[in-house]
Amino acid sequence: MDGAGRHSSYDLFGGVNTWKADLHWQVNSTVMFRAGFDRALRAPSLQELYNPKIRAGAAISSDPCAYNSPYRAGAAAAQVVSLCEAQGVPAAFLGSFLPSLVDVPGVIDGNLGLKPEVGNTYSAGFVLTPHFEGAMARELGVSVDYFHIKLTGAIAGVSAQNIITNCFNGAGGNPTYDVNNFYCGQITRDPTTGYISSANQFSQNIGAFTTDGVDVEGHWGFALSSVGLSERAGKITLRSYVTYLRSLVVAGVPGIPAVDYAGAFGDTTTAFAADGSSLADLSHPKWKANTTFGYSVGPVSAALHWRYIGTQKNFLNGPDSGDPGIPSFNYFDFDATWHATSRIEVSAGLTNLADKKPPLIAGWGDVTDAPTYDIIGRTYHVGVKANLN
């Protein structure tokens, strides 16, 4: 059993504590159980605290004051119209009001009232190393670990669309349709055109994230001589890392329902960059795997790598948008190494053998997720390492 703790003192937040406890039980040479708990904190960054006011474009999908808006077709249509007029949309325009803007002027500012985020991580699992007598099974092993992470007080970016949605009670943020509501106060309209002329965006400790899943690692290897081939035939190895994301529930702005992003492609809008753009965290497939098939003989080794990314629903325009999702993706890479001498190593490889293009999201032009999908295509590499000592 291992334990650790830390006390930290901040000028802005005062004293905070973090700690961890881990347990390993080696039952025998074959079975080991392990479990752990970690309490972690993330203090707000300098940018989140002190970012000066910056004007930047704020993306919105619609304006509730538009004549064809669903807000104006519901039971509260009259209240929506009154709120639009109170905000500055000329009454004469409302019958045919249809703003063409999808990007409005916005303002992003730091927030000295932010507090540290708090995260609790639980994990439990086991490791099996059977040590079978058979030549083909001696190197067989597997580990399985369950993880559960909960982050509270997360610093979440309140986007212009979230502000507008709450102002017009789209998620219960303004049940009285009061023009003096907090969210409505972040919106300014041009009295001449009725268009939104400014939307204040900000960060607050209002986010919460809960995620859990399972990590699996397995490996196997055997010499080909164990199946009757020559002692010089070489060795086969197989290793795979698999992650199953059971849930990724994100709750942000009060009044907007929490969304489970597991198995979905969507921006969690949890933070803003210095220019006001969202720091997107887009891909959350339920299944991901990295598998390596290796072969080695004498000074030469080669491996075929298989990268699997599971299917994803498209949540970019909301969970109920009905936009087409993303199919599963498979990438294959190959590399080889030759230890020419004890001092010289030659390597070569190809990445993305099939030159597969990344998925483009319908309705979002050329949007994809560069950290997850290959945006470059097939690449080659050749290298030489020499030990001159």
C-alpha positions, 0 to 999 in steps of 0.5 A: 500500500502506498499513500501520499499527500500534498498541501498547496497555498495560493494567494487567490484561493488559499490552502488546498489538499491533494492525496492518493492511495494505491493498493497492490496485492500480488496473490501469487506469481500469476495473479495481481490485483490493484486499485487506487484513488487520486484527488487532484486539483488544477488551478486556473491558468494565467490566461483564464484568470488575467486574459484581457478583454479581446474581441473575437467572433462568436459562432451561433447557429440561430437567433431566437428572434428570427421569424421562422425560429422554433422559439416563436412557434411554441407556447411562449411565442408572445413572450419571445417576441416581447423579449426581442423587442425589449432587447432592441429588435424594431417591432416593424422588423419582427414579421420578417426578421431573419438575421443572416449572421452565423458569427457575431462580434464577441468579447472574451475576458479573464475571471479572477473569481475562478477556483481550482478544479477538483478531480477524483479518480478511482481505478481497480483491476488485475494482471494475469501472467499465467506462465504456462508450460507450453512453448507457445503460451509462456509469454501470454499475459493480460491486464484489465483496469476499470477507471472512473473519473469525476471532475467538479468545479470545471472551468467551462467556457460559456459560449455565445450560443449557450448565452442566447439559449438561456436568455430565451429560456431554451434550457430553463435559464430565463423562465420569466423571459426577463430582459434583465436576466443575467444571460440576456445582459450579456447580449447587445443588439444594434437598435437599427438592424436588430442584429446581435452586435456583441455577446460577452463570453466568459469562463466559470466553475460551472462544468462537471465531467464524469467518465468511466471505462475499461483499459485492456492490455494483452500480449503474446509471443512465441518462437516459430521453432515451437511449431516445428520450424527451424530454430532460426525461423524467428519469433512472432509477437502480438500486443494490443491496447484497447480502451472502452469508453463507457460514458463521458457526461459533460455538464456545463452552463446551468439550465442546459442538460448534461450530454453523454459524449461517449461514442460521439464527435462533438465540441465539449466547449469547456474552455476558450483560447486567447482569441475566443475560439473554443479549445475543441475536444472533439472525438470520443469513440467508445472503442479505440485499439492499437495492435502490433503484429511483430516478427523478428529474426536475428538482427532484423525486426518488423511490425505491422501496426493497426490503429482502430477508431470506433464509430461516432455519432455527430453531436457538433450541432447538438445530440438531436441534430440528426447529422450523419455520424462517422464510420469506424476508421482503420489505419495500418502502419509498417516499420522495420529495423536492422541492427547492421552492427553493434553500432549501426541501426537502420530503420524504415517505415510507412504510416497510413499505408492506404493513404486514408483521408480523414472524415469531414463532418457534414455541414461543417465544411472541412472540419475534422479532428487532427489529433485523432485522424490522419490529415497528412496521408501516407508518409515514409521515413528512413533513418540511421543511428550510429553509436560513435563511442 
